[in-house]
Amino acid sequence: MQVKILPSVPIENFPTRRNPFTNNSQILTTDILRFLKARVPADDFCVLAITMEDLYPEASWNFVFGQASLRDRIGVYSFARYDPAFYGEGRTSGYEVLLLRRSCKVLAHETSHMFGLTHCTFFNCLMNGSNYLAESDRRPLHLCPVCLRKLQWSVGFDAVARYTALERFNRSAGFSDETEWLKARIRKIRQE
């Protein structure tokens, strides 16, 4: 699908608060989603907002990594908690690859929600829910067989062509474990 980058929107347009635990500024996701819902062009599949500000979905929640609507074709996610600097930690060598991996996971996860996928409870899967960073880091960057078939039914694609494109991206991004997993899947599908 073609991707368009839309103009940025100042965070001053949305309610914010100070997180009671981190004291970091956070944006209310429900207002972002409401804003996006009113602006989804009829001929676009979905609109996804990206921010470096921390997010929260309602007053009783500490935070969310991202949030998307299964029906409204809208979503938002934040890179904030994926950067070691958010926690006051130093950025070590290779942190860029870690930040990119974490960001790709949340982007693919939230976008998959907009394609109709819910949280997965069948296998270790990109669509597993996560409530904290270590849980998010544990999930893979790929879909399990159940979620892959759901996405394939929803969008329609050739699995080998998809895996081949993902393998190229993962290799260029330095995600060697995902690259090897994808190579193995391609070999297995071609043998079947």
Helices and strands as residue ranges (DSSP letters): G 11-13, E 16-18, E 25-28, H 29-37, E 47-51, E 54-56, E 66-68, E 74-78, G 80-82, G 84-87, H 95-114, H 133-138, H 145-155, H 159-173, H 176-191
